Amino acid sequence: MMIPDEILKKGVLIRRGNDLFLFEEAPPVENFVFGGLYLGDKDKPSLHLCYELSRTKFPRTIISNAAVEKFTRGENVFRKAVVKGRVTGTVLVMSKQEDCLGIGKWQDNLLLNIRDVGEYLRKEKENKTV
């Protein structure tokens, strides 16, 4: 996924394996454990990157309220759920209230869920012990 210059201008992009980090300035050590803004890996952007992208002119798709529920549960969304916006390529997925829900990629008439804000809740539920 291409990261817009608007974001890259904010610092120094560091690739560590498949992971991408954005630092305000180059990290003081080469073997940092973690630092800066984690942008995700080459296949799956972080939710922090989604938020940063929502502050740019990155393409977006606005979906219906019913589709918001599906998307934030990790499901894919059909084109008929689109209220407005782009229906090709990689897009930010937004609610009608313009909340950034995550990022998806169009494949024919289906918006594939790449990452969504519901991941945090699903992971928490998986980690709970009864």
C-alpha positions in Angstrom: 0.0 0.0 0.0 1.3 3.4 -0.9 1.6 5.9 2.0 0.8 9.5 0.9 3.6 12.1 1.1 1.5 14.1 3.5 2.2 11.4 6.1 5.8 10.6 5.0 6.7 14.3 5.4 6.1 14.0 9.1 9.3 12.1 9.7 11.6 9.3 8.8 10.2 6.0 7.5 12.0 2.9 8.9 11.4 -0.6 7.6 12.2 -3.4 10.0 11.5 -6.8 8.4 8.0 -6.4 7.1 7.0 -3.7 9.6 7.0 0.0 8.9 7.6 2.7 11.5 7.5 6.5 11.2 9.8 8.5 13.5 10.0 12.2 13.9 13.7 11.8 13.4 16.0 8.8 12.9 16.0 6.5 15.9 19.2 6.8 18.1 19.8 3.0 17.8 19.6 0.6 14.9 18.1 -2.2 17.0 15.1 -0.4 18.5 12.4 -2.7 19.9 9.6 -0.3 19.1 9.2 3.4 18.6 7.6 6.1 16.6 4.3 5.5 14.9 3.7 1.9 13.9 2.3 1.9 10.4 1.7 -1.8 10.0 3.3 -4.3 7.7 3.4 -4.5 3.9 0.1 -6.3 3.8 -1.9 -4.9 6.7 -1.8 -1.2 7.8 -2.1 -0.4 11.4 -5.2 1.4 12.8 -2.9 4.3 13.6 -2.1 4.6 9.9 -5.9 4.4 9.1 -6.4 7.4 11.4 -3.6 9.3 9.8 -4.9 8.5 6.3 -8.4 9.8 7.4 -6.7 13.3 7.8 -5.6 13.2 4.2 -7.4 13.0 0.8 -6.9 9.2 0.8 -9.8 7.6 -1.2 -12.8 6.6 1.0 -16.0 4.7 0.9 -18.9 5.6 3.1 -21.2 2.7 4.1 -24.7 2.4 5.6 -25.2 2.0 9.3 -26.2 -1.6 8.9 -23.0 -2.3 7.0 -21.0 -0.5 9.7 -22.0 -3.2 12.2 -20.9 -6.0 9.7 -17.6 -4.3 8.8 -16.6 -3.7 12.5 -17.2 -7.4 13.2 -14.6 -8.2 10.6 -16.9 -9.1 7.7 -16.8 -8.0 4.1 -19.4 -5.6 2.8 -21.3 -5.7 -0.6 -21.3 -2.7 -2.9 -25.1 -2.2 -2.3 -24.2 -1.0 1.2 -22.2 2.0 -0.1 -23.8 5.4 0.5 -21.1 7.2 -1.5 -17.5 7.3 -2.3 -15.0 5.3 -4.3 -15.7 1.7 -5.3 -12.4 0.6 -6.6 -8.9 -0.1 -5.1 -7.9 0.4 -1.5 -10.1 2.8 0.5 -10.7 4.0 4.0 -14.1 2.7 5.2 -16.1 5.4 6.9 -19.5 5.7 8.6 -22.1 8.2 7.6 -20.9 10.3 10.6 -17.4 10.2 9.0 -15.8 8.0 11.6 -12.9 6.0 10.2 -13.9 2.3 10.6 -10.8 0.9 9.0 -9.5 0.1 5.6 -10.7 -2.2 2.8 -10.0 -3.2 -0.7 -12.5 -3.5 -3.5 -12.7 -6.8 -5.3 -15.5 -6.7 -7.9 -18.7 -5.9 -5.9 -17.2 -6.8 -2.5 -15.3 -4.6 -0.1 -12.8 -6.8 1.6 -12.1 -6.0 5.2 -8.4 -5.5 5.6 -8.4 -4.0 9.1 -11.2 -2.5 11.3 -11.7 -0.9 14.6 -13.6 -3.9 16.0 -10.3 -5.9 16.1 -9.5 -4.6 19.5 -12.8 -5.8 21.0 -12.6 -9.2 19.3 -9.0 -9.7 20.6 -10.1 -8.7 24.1 -13.0 -11.2 23.9 -10.7 -14.0 22.7 -8.2 -13.3 25.5 -10.9 -13.3 28.3 -11.0 -16.4 30.5 -14.2 -17.6 32.0 
